[in-house]
Structures are given as structure tokens and as C-alpha cells.
Amino acid sequence: MRTGAIIATLSVCLALPLHAEEKIEVPSGQDITFVDMVHDAPGPDGLTYRFRFLAPDIARADGTVTVDMAFDDMQALCEDYALPRVAGTGPAPGQIIISLSDRPVDFGIPNPEATQFFEAFSPEGTTCIWEGF
């Protein structure tokens, strides 16, 4: 490869975002994107994976996404998104927490302006069992 082609390729790679916003399909049809996964803060059942998602529609005043719809989305996110990503990564987690937020928020920092939903699940095979807080 010529030097010019290497520089051009490197320039394109550096211009791409490190984490492209991936739209994730959920039962409600709302727009959800993955934010991050936190696994270095232990939960009550030991190893806990926290999958955080941006879901702007949960705060809409018109009730586009109800609490029940958001729960169904979190169940689907646990089973269809989180479980495949933790499989084979090492020790199995005792708990998976799915969180939805209407805006970006820092992990562990209260933000009273943000609408957030959290649900805890126990992974069992290909199923997430709701634990409830």
C-alpha cells in the first residue's frame, strides 16, 4: 500500500466515531440507542452488568411510551441485547440492570431533570427474570 493510501485510510478511520449510535429495535418501536455498559460497580448479587440506553420518548408528555411499554422494552433489551453480549465473557453475572434515560446522564450521579427507568433481572439461560427493586 502506498503512503498516500495509508494516510487516507488512517484519516477515514480517525474521522469515524468510536461508538457509532446503533438504533436498537424494541417492542414499543421507540428510538433507543446504546450508551454504555458498566460492570465495575458490584451489585447486591455480586457481579452486575448495567446496560444503559438513551430513550428520549420516555419523557414525552403525550404518553407515547407508557411505563408498561418501557418495561417490555427493558425485558427485550435484557434478553436480546444484554444476554448475548455477556455470554462467554467470563464469570456469569448475578444480575443485569437495564436503564433507560431520556437524556445522557453520568453513571451514579443524580440528575433530577432526567427521566430514568431502571429494572433488575436475573439471567437464566436465554431468559431474564425480573427482580424488581
N, C-alpha and C positions, 0 to 999 in steps of 0.2 A: 504494500500500500504506500502510495506517495505521501510525503509530509503534508501537503495541502489537504489531501483527503482525510488524513488522521486529524488534523486541526479542525476541519469542517465537521467530522463525526463527533469529536470531543465537544465542539461548540453546541451542537444539537443536543447532546446528552446533558450538558450543563444547563441548557435552557429549559429542559423538562422538569416539572415539579417532582420532588422526591416522593410524594404520596399523592397520586392523582385522585381526584374525587371520584369515587366509584359509586354510582347510583345502585341502590340495593332494592330489590323488589320485596314488598311486604304485603300481607293480606289487605290492608286498608288502601293501598295504592299511593300513600303519601310519599313525598320525596325524602329519602333517608340516605345519608352518606356516613361512612365510617370515619370516626375522628381518631381514635387510638385505642390501644389495649394496655391496661395496667395490670401487672402481675407481681409487683414487688411490695405490695401493701397487703399483709396477711388479713384474712377474714376470720370469722368465728369458727369456721370449719377447716382451718389450715389454708392450704394453697387455694387462692381465689384468683380467677381471671375476671377482670372488669372490662367489658367491651362498651365503649362509649360512642354514641351516634348523634349526629345532628339531625333534628326533625323539626323544622320551623313550623309546620302546620299544627303541632300540639298546642300552640298558644293562640291560635286564631279564635276570635270571639264568636264566630259563626258556628262553632262546634263541628267543623269539618272532620276532625278526628276526636272521637269520644274517648273516655278513659278505657272503656271495654275494647275499642278498636286498637288503642295503643298497647293494651295488654296482649292482644292477639299478635300484634306486630313484634312485641318483645319475645313472645314464645317462639315465633318463627325465626327471629334473629338468633336466638339461642340455639335452636336445632339446626337451622340451615346455614348459618354464618359462623357462629362461635364454635360449635362442636367439631366441625371439620378442621378448624384451624388449631385446635388444641390436641387433636388426636395425634399420637406419636411424637409429641414434643417433649416427653419426659414423664415425670410423675403426673398421674391424673389429678385434676383439681377437685377439691371437695365441694366447690361452689363456683358458679358462673353468675356474675351480676351483669345485667343489661341495663344501660341507662340511655334515655332519650333526653335531649335538651333542645330548646328552641333557638339557642344561640351558643357560640363557643364559650365554654367555661373552663377555668383551671381546675384540675383534679384536686379535690379536698378543700377547696376554697369556697365558702358560701357566697352565693350571688342571688340576693333577694329579687332581682329584676328578671331572672331567668325562670322559665317554666321547665321543670325537670321531672321525669318519671324514672323510678328505679324498680327493678324486680330481681329477686334472687332465685336461682334454680340449682337443683342438684342434678349433675349429669349422670344419666344411667343408660349406657349404650348409645343409641341414636336418639334418645329422648331427653328432654329437660323437664324435670319435675319441679313445679312451682313450690317455693318455700314460704313466700310471703314474709314481710318484715314484721 
